[in-house]
Structures are given as structure tokens and as C-alpha cells.
């Protein structure tokens, strides 16, 4: 009984080592085929791993990966943050005192983006934010490998407005609102006289 168990142990170990040595000393490297090939899965020959990052699997065109925002086209409408089911998009807007420009599709920009952060650690890659964007400034790229050591490194900040600039824009808006309120009160006082 002991002899049979020992023989079975060596036989099992030998089979495993044979397979390991076969793959370790294989001189022919596996070619990565296009995922569009009609027989893609047949060409894999039972192999399910690749030598990443030397080899990479082809990325489908409709894949959902890293979010990116083109801030020049963003009108800070907040629709992407409102539709996000996991609240990974954080936007803070400041109303402009006048039109601040236009997007590439001709939409007038009336809000500043004081903050536009996306936490990709929370993102569930549903793509809803890309669908509701009226200017199509938020898109999913084909970047899928965002390996980081700290979780807070997955928070991407797209707004380029400094806190000083944001404070200045808020002060201008408050000044304009105060002037409008004073003019409104003066008009009402004049009407009552």
C-alpha cells in the first residue's frame, strides 16, 4: 500500500513536471491572433494565457475601458454625474458672468468646471455617462491597464482650474449678483415712489 502511494506520487509529479518543462523550454512563441478571426478560439490550442505585457490581446472596438474627458468640449451640464449609478463622477461648476466660449460642435459654454474628477476605482464601466453627454466630450478609451499602487491614484482630475482661479470666478459671480440685486432694489424703490 505504501509502495503504491509512493509510485502514484512520483507518477503524478512526473506528469506535472513534463508539462511544465514542455512549456518552459518551448522555442516557438504563441502568436496572438486578431479577435476578429472567424476561428479565433480554435487557434488558441487550449492556451488561455499570454506573456503580458510583451503580448497583448486585441481590444474590441466596442470595449469599455478607461474614461477620458475633453474639457474644451465640456459644458459642465452635470448629466454624466447625475446618471452615474455608483457616483464616481464629481463635478463642481461655477456660473460664468458672460459666455466663455464654444465647444467644437458650436454649443455655448456658460459654466466653468472648478472640479471634474472621475474615480475609476468606483467606475463599473457601464458607459451611461458617455451616452447622455450632449457634446460627446466624455468617452471610453481603449486603455485598460491602469495598474497603480495606491487606490487614490485612480482618481483622475480633468479640470485645469486652480483653487485661486475658482475663488476669483466665484467672487466675480457674487459681485455681479450683488449688482443685479442692488439694481433690482433700486428699480423697486423708484417704482414705489
Rosetta silent file (secondary structure, phi, psi, omega in degrees, C-alpha in Angstrom):
SEQUENCE: XXXXXXXXXXXXXXXXXXXXXXXXXXXXXXXXXXXXXXXXXXXXXXXXXXXXXXXXXXXXXXXXXXXXXXXXXXXXXXXXXXXXXXXXXXXXXXXXXXXXXXXXXXXXXXXXXXXXXXXXXXXXXXXXXXXXXXXXXXXXXXXXXXXXXXXXXXXXXXXXXXXXXXXXXXXXXXXXXXXXXXXXXXXXXXXXX
SCORE:     score description
SCORE:     0.000 S_00000001
   1 L     0.000  -45.699  179.604    0.000    0.000    0.000 S_00000001
   2 H   -66.160  -38.921  179.696    2.791    2.419    0.915 S_00000001
   3 H   -66.292  -40.542  178.750    4.745    1.446   -2.183 S_00000001
   4 H   -64.334  -42.394  178.473    1.719    2.034   -4.448 S_00000001
   5 H   -63.155  -39.403  179.528    1.106    5.512   -2.911 S_00000001
   6 H   -66.734  -43.120  179.265    4.758    6.402   -3.423 S_00000001
   7 H   -64.549  -43.767  177.707    4.690    5.276   -7.056 S_00000001
   8 H   -61.106  -39.196  178.529    1.444    7.194   -7.668 S_00000001
   9 H   -63.365  -45.876  178.899    3.007   10.323   -6.118 S_00000001
  10 H   -66.355  -37.645  179.172    6.084   10.104   -8.365 S_00000001
  11 H   -63.876  -45.417  179.446    3.922    9.408  -11.446 S_00000001
  12 H   -63.676  -45.015  178.971    1.721   12.431  -10.785 S_00000001
  13 H   -62.563  -39.775 -179.748    4.738   14.670  -10.128 S_00000001
  14 H   -64.248  -41.820  178.596    6.420   13.419  -13.313 S_00000001
  15 H   -63.040  -43.059  179.000    3.325   14.211  -15.434 S_00000001
  16 H   -65.042  -44.130  179.397    3.134   17.716  -13.980 S_00000001
  17 H   -67.451  -33.529  177.363    6.853   18.380  -14.461 S_00000001
  18 H   -61.951  -45.173  178.537    6.709   17.055  -18.020 S_00000001
  19 H   -64.735  -41.175  179.012    4.011   19.596  -18.881 S_00000001
  20 H   -62.758  -48.161  179.852    5.917   22.374  -17.108 S_00000001
  21 H   -65.401  -34.138  178.690    9.180   21.605  -18.907 S_00000001
  22 H   -60.539  -43.244 -179.851    7.348   21.318  -22.217 S_00000001
  23 H   -80.527  -31.943 -178.244    6.066   24.896  -21.889 S_00000001
  24 H   -69.552  -36.181 -176.818    9.184   26.286  -20.224 S_00000001
  25 L  -105.862   19.367  177.180   11.518   25.158  -22.976 S_00000001
  26 L   -73.711  126.386 -177.705    9.183   25.718  -25.902 S_00000001
  27 L   -91.048  -17.998  178.761   11.044   27.736  -28.511 S_00000001
  28 L   -90.924  117.124  178.740    8.013   28.537  -30.603 S_00000001
  29 L   -83.064  146.386  179.618    6.158   31.510  -29.141 S_00000001
  30 L   -73.795  132.806  176.488    2.423   31.678  -29.487 S_00000001
  31 L   -86.416  135.530  177.546    1.218   34.263  -31.981 S_00000001
  32 L   -84.807  120.137 -179.108   -1.631   36.462  -30.835 S_00000001
  33 L   -89.309  158.090  176.457   -4.391   36.292  -33.403 S_00000001
  34 L   -69.241  140.055 -179.594   -6.903   39.019  -34.120 S_00000001
  35 L   -68.996  -14.828  178.806  -10.110   38.622  -32.199 S_00000001
  36 L   -80.048  -10.000 -179.809  -11.932   39.271  -35.474 S_00000001
  37 L   -61.038  137.472 -177.611  -10.671   35.961  -36.896 S_00000001
  38 L   -64.582  -27.598  179.845  -13.587   33.611  -37.523 S_00000001
  39 L  -114.561   41.737 -175.905  -11.791   30.732  -35.776 S_00000001
  40 L   -54.932  -46.827 -175.315  -10.146   32.785  -33.002 S_00000001
  41 L   -73.781  -27.114  176.357  -10.881   30.266  -30.240 S_00000001
  42 H   -71.529  -31.332 -178.473   -9.733   27.292  -32.334 S_00000001
  43 H   -73.695  -11.703 -176.207   -6.372   28.963  -32.943 S_00000001
  44 H   -77.656  -16.440  176.687   -5.645   29.177  -29.222 S_00000001
  45 L    52.433   38.312  177.122   -4.836   25.428  -28.992 S_00000001
  46 L    80.511   -3.764 -179.580   -6.067   25.246  -25.423 S_00000001
  47 L   -84.846  129.796 -178.841   -3.761   28.038  -24.261 S_00000001
  48 L  -116.035    0.634 -179.584   -5.519   30.633  -22.165 S_00000001
  49 L  -119.455  158.548  175.841   -2.593   32.761  -21.036 S_00000001
  50 L  -131.231  169.059  179.284   -0.257   35.138  -22.803 S_00000001
  51 L   -90.266   76.258 -179.937    3.067   36.712  -21.886 S_00000001
  52 L   -76.755  137.130    9.609    1.722   40.060  -20.753 S_00000001
  53 L   -94.614    3.776  178.054    2.956   42.842  -21.244 S_00000001
  54 L   -64.777  -41.882  177.536    5.073   41.524  -24.146 S_00000001
  55 L  -112.239  142.166  177.837    1.968   40.113  -25.779 S_00000001
  56 L  -132.144  144.009  175.846   -1.436   41.740  -25.567 S_00000001
  57 L   -72.473  147.133  177.126   -4.827   40.508  -26.588 S_00000001
  58 L   -65.693  146.038 -176.051   -6.502   42.532  -29.312 S_00000001
  59 L   -99.306  127.566  176.229   -9.015   45.058  -27.998 S_00000001
  60 L   -65.464  149.217 -178.346  -12.552   45.036  -29.397 S_00000001
  61 L   -64.998  -29.608 -176.345  -13.706   48.343  -30.869 S_00000001
  62 L   -98.680   17.948 -179.792  -16.768   48.455  -28.625 S_00000001
  63 L   -68.123  152.416  178.278  -14.867   47.673  -25.416 S_00000001
  64 L  -111.125  113.729 -176.510  -15.480   49.722  -22.297 S_00000001
  65 L  -132.668 -131.116 -174.443  -12.291   50.775  -20.589 S_00000001
  66 L   -67.926  133.624  175.782  -10.739   53.991  -19.227 S_00000001
  67 E   -81.013  145.548  176.244  -12.883   57.160  -19.244 S_00000001
  68 E  -140.441  145.847 -177.847  -11.466   60.348  -20.713 S_00000001
  69 E  -125.108  129.283  173.083  -12.898   63.876  -20.823 S_00000001
  70 L   -92.918   98.734 -172.280  -12.140   66.567  -23.391 S_00000001
  71 L   -65.684  -24.225  178.049  -12.575   69.629  -21.190 S_00000001
  72 L   -66.896  -24.487  179.567  -12.624   72.049  -24.133 S_00000001
  73 L   -99.368   -5.960 -176.904  -15.911   70.451  -25.238 S_00000001
  74 L   -78.719  129.724  176.868  -17.439   70.069  -21.762 S_00000001
  75 L  -101.479    8.344  176.868  -20.318   72.448  -20.964 S_00000001
  76 L    54.216   46.179 -178.603  -20.405   71.247  -17.320 S_00000001
  77 L   -77.748  -17.879  176.208  -24.053   70.200  -17.653 S_00000001
  78 L    74.548    8.070  179.929  -23.626   67.585  -14.875 S_00000001
  79 H   -65.907  -37.207 -179.053  -25.684   64.967  -16.740 S_00000001
  80 H   -64.638  -39.762 -179.837  -22.884   62.405  -16.556 S_00000001
  81 H   -70.619  -34.583 -179.291  -22.632   62.763  -12.773 S_00000001
  82 H   -71.186  -34.737 -177.055  -26.412   62.544  -12.344 S_00000001
  83 H   -85.665  -16.516 -176.744  -26.784   59.347  -14.384 S_00000001
  84 L   -62.630  119.252 -177.085  -23.777   57.552  -12.861 S_00000001
  85 L   -72.738  -16.649 -177.898  -25.172   54.679  -10.753 S_00000001
  86 L  -114.491    6.870  178.268  -22.102   54.495   -8.497 S_00000001
  87 L    53.938   48.064  178.877  -21.384   58.244   -8.118 S_00000001
  88 L   -91.456   -7.824  179.817  -17.834   58.017   -9.414 S_00000001
  89 E  -105.171  126.038 -178.634  -18.030   61.392  -11.200 S_00000001
  90 E  -120.994  115.155 -176.641  -17.635   64.512   -9.046 S_00000001
  91 E  -123.665  136.652  172.841  -18.318   67.864  -10.715 S_00000001
  92 E  -127.329  121.839 -177.289  -18.318   71.358   -9.257 S_00000001
  93 E  -112.854  154.584  175.530  -19.414   74.160  -11.563 S_00000001
  94 E  -127.968  126.050  179.579  -19.224   77.933  -11.338 S_00000001
  95 E   -68.645  134.064  179.990  -21.608   80.072  -13.374 S_00000001
  96 L   -83.137  151.883  179.127  -19.769   82.443  -15.674 S_00000001
  97 L   -77.173  -18.772  176.580  -20.611   86.157  -15.732 S_00000001
  98 L  -152.985  169.661  178.676  -20.645   86.006  -19.559 S_00000001
  99 L   -59.792  135.391 -174.305  -20.297   83.389  -22.294 S_00000001
 100 L  -107.273    6.398  178.421  -16.824   81.869  -22.067 S_00000001
 101 E   139.645 -168.911 -179.589  -16.556   80.287  -25.496 S_00000001
 102 E  -133.252  155.483  176.059  -17.902   77.484  -27.609 S_00000001
 103 L   -83.876  178.499 -178.422  -17.361   73.777  -27.905 S_00000001
 104 L   -68.112  -21.668  177.783  -16.265   72.092  -31.124 S_00000001
 105 L   -96.476    7.241  174.824  -19.913   71.480  -32.079 S_00000001
 106 L    94.402    1.220  178.386  -20.891   75.140  -31.533 S_00000001
 107 L   -72.045  134.563 -179.519  -22.536   74.851  -28.104 S_00000001
 108 E   -78.295  134.477  178.781  -22.019   77.960  -25.975 S_00000001
 109 E   -94.032  127.243 -178.971  -20.181   77.414  -22.695 S_00000001
 110 L  -124.850    0.132 -178.999  -21.662   79.280  -19.712 S_00000001
 111 E  -128.794  143.416  172.731  -20.177   77.341  -16.783 S_00000001
 112 E   -93.402  145.958  174.912  -16.649   76.872  -15.511 S_00000001
 113 E   -97.188   96.618  177.963  -15.550   73.434  -14.302 S_00000001
 114 E   -72.301  -29.176 -179.873  -13.932   74.124  -10.944 S_00000001
 115 E  -149.482  132.022  174.183  -13.731   70.376  -10.348 S_00000001
 116 E  -145.846   92.725 -176.614  -14.222   67.406  -12.662 S_00000001
 117 E  -115.191  142.158  173.743  -12.963   64.185  -11.074 S_00000001
 118 E  -125.039  122.821  178.146  -13.637   60.584  -12.050 S_00000001
 119 E   -93.665   98.396 -177.425  -12.869   57.816   -9.556 S_00000001
 120 L   -71.038  -12.509  175.169  -12.089   54.814  -11.763 S_00000001
 121 L   -71.656  -28.645  178.179  -11.879   52.574   -8.688 S_00000001
 122 L   -89.241  -25.253 -172.392  -15.642   53.023   -8.286 S_00000001
 123 L   -57.899  135.038  177.769  -16.498   53.000  -12.001 S_00000001
 124 L  -104.570   11.093  173.172  -18.465   49.975  -13.163 S_00000001
 125 L    56.065   40.011  179.899  -17.766   50.694  -16.858 S_00000001
 126 L   -80.636  -26.294  178.668  -21.440   50.848  -17.812 S_00000001
 127 L    82.182    6.138 -179.952  -20.908   53.672  -20.315 S_00000001
 128 H   -62.460  -36.596 -178.851  -24.049   55.594  -19.315 S_00000001
 129 H   -63.827  -32.997 -179.776  -22.055   58.804  -18.860 S_00000001
 130 H   -74.838  -26.271 -177.801  -20.846   58.645  -22.459 S_00000001
 131 H   -76.743  -40.188 -174.459  -24.382   58.173  -23.773 S_00000001
 132 H   -83.972  -12.421 -176.438  -26.007   61.171  -22.061 S_00000001
 133 L   -65.560  118.332 -177.103  -23.254   63.700  -22.793 S_00000001
 134 L   -70.672  -25.366 -179.753  -24.748   66.267  -25.207 S_00000001
 135 L  -103.651    2.316  179.338  -21.348   67.383  -26.544 S_00000001
 136 L    54.709   40.669 -179.380  -19.792   63.884  -26.520 S_00000001
 137 L   -88.782  -16.402  178.518  -16.810   65.138  -24.518 S_00000001
 138 E  -106.067  123.101 -175.500  -16.680   62.081  -22.226 S_00000001
 139 E  -135.568  161.859  173.180  -15.580   58.903  -23.975 S_00000001
 140 E   -99.869  125.681 -179.364  -14.238   55.469  -23.169 S_00000001
 141 L   -90.101  179.994  177.453  -10.731   54.911  -24.478 S_00000001
 142 L   -95.831   15.271  177.295   -9.007   51.629  -25.288 S_00000001
 143 L   -83.974  117.288 -178.527   -6.649   51.956  -22.289 S_00000001
 144 L  -116.616  -15.977 -177.030   -7.373   49.076  -19.934 S_00000001
 145 L  -100.971   95.170  177.862   -4.170   48.649  -17.933 S_00000001
 146 L  -119.418   66.537 -178.612   -4.119   51.285  -15.206 S_00000001
 147 L   -78.144  126.561  179.473   -2.102   49.466  -12.571 S_00000001
 148 L  -135.066  163.540  179.530   -1.372   51.614   -9.515 S_00000001
 149 L   -93.293  -28.398 -179.953   -0.062   51.018   -6.017 S_00000001
 150 L  -116.896  139.477 -177.575   -2.459   53.322   -4.173 S_00000001
 151 H   -63.799  -32.418 -178.859   -6.230   53.377   -4.676 S_00000001
 152 H   -70.818  -10.329  176.331   -6.367   57.190   -4.636 S_00000001
 153 H   -77.253   -7.478  176.952   -4.209   57.218   -7.789 S_00000001
 154 H   -89.989    4.162  174.835   -7.273   56.011   -9.703 S_00000001
 155 E   -92.156  114.028 -177.520   -8.993   59.385   -9.193 S_00000001
 156 E  -100.373  127.108 -178.959   -8.427   61.332  -12.402 S_00000001
 157 E  -102.327  117.573 -176.907   -8.731   65.119  -12.282 S_00000001
 158 L  -100.126  -22.175  179.660   -9.727   66.636  -15.617 S_00000001
 159 L   -74.373  136.655  179.951  -10.360   70.247  -14.616 S_00000001
 160 L  -103.775   12.800 -179.585   -7.357   72.510  -15.054 S_00000001
 161 L   -82.952  128.242  178.369   -8.755   75.332  -12.907 S_00000001
 162 L   -78.678  159.620  177.558   -6.653   76.161   -9.856 S_00000001
 163 H   -59.140  -31.982  178.428   -8.319   76.911   -6.497 S_00000001
 164 H   -67.659  -43.309  177.565   -7.222   80.552   -6.867 S_00000001
 165 H   -62.990  -41.550  179.480   -8.905   80.842  -10.274 S_00000001
 166 H   -62.478  -41.971  178.617  -12.060   79.205   -8.888 S_00000001
 167 H   -64.202  -39.185  178.797  -12.157   81.673   -5.984 S_00000001
 168 H   -64.113  -43.206  179.617  -11.707   84.571   -8.426 S_00000001
 169 H   -65.837  -38.697  177.373  -14.584   83.331  -10.643 S_00000001
 170 H   -64.569  -40.871  179.563  -16.841   82.900   -7.583 S_00000001
 171 H   -64.430  -41.033  177.231  -16.020   86.439   -6.433 S_00000001
 172 H   -62.669  -41.189  179.207  -16.875   87.852   -9.879 S_00000001
 173 H   -65.782  -43.355  178.376  -20.188   85.984   -9.868 S_00000001
 174 H   -62.965  -39.222  178.663  -21.035   87.226   -6.359 S_00000001
 175 H   -64.021  -44.915  179.243  -20.181   90.786   -7.391 S_00000001
 176 H   -63.449  -42.637  178.618  -22.395   90.538  -10.481 S_00000001
 177 H   -64.340  -39.121  177.984  -25.259   89.058   -8.439 S_00000001
 178 H   -64.907  -40.996  177.772  -24.907   91.824   -5.831 S_00000001
 179 H   -64.168  -41.313  178.078  -25.004   94.483   -8.569 S_00000001
 180 H   -64.083  -42.331  179.715  -28.125   92.892  -10.091 S_00000001
 181 H   -64.799  -41.239  178.724  -29.789   92.717   -6.684 S_00000001
 182 H   -64.772  -42.286  178.024  -28.936   96.374   -5.967 S_00000001
 183 H   -64.352  -38.316  178.900  -30.314   97.447   -9.365 S_00000001
 184 H   -65.588  -43.958  178.230  -33.474   95.423   -8.745 S_00000001
 185 H   -64.492  -39.951  179.123  -33.974   97.008   -5.314 S_00000001
 186 H   -64.413  -41.269  178.773  -33.377  100.489   -6.765 S_00000001
 187 H   -64.876  -40.172  179.794  -35.930   99.841   -9.522 S_00000001
 188 H   -68.623  -37.575  178.991  -38.497   98.604   -6.990 S_00000001
 189 H   -67.076  -41.380  179.906  -37.854  101.614   -4.750 S_00000001
 190 H   -65.362  -37.539  179.810  -38.230  104.005   -7.695 S_00000001
 191 H   -67.329  -37.320 -179.212  -41.469  102.265   -8.702 S_00000001
 192 H   -73.607  -21.645 -179.193  -42.892  102.606   -5.182 S_00000001
 193 L   -80.092    0.000    0.000  -42.110  106.360   -5.036 S_00000001
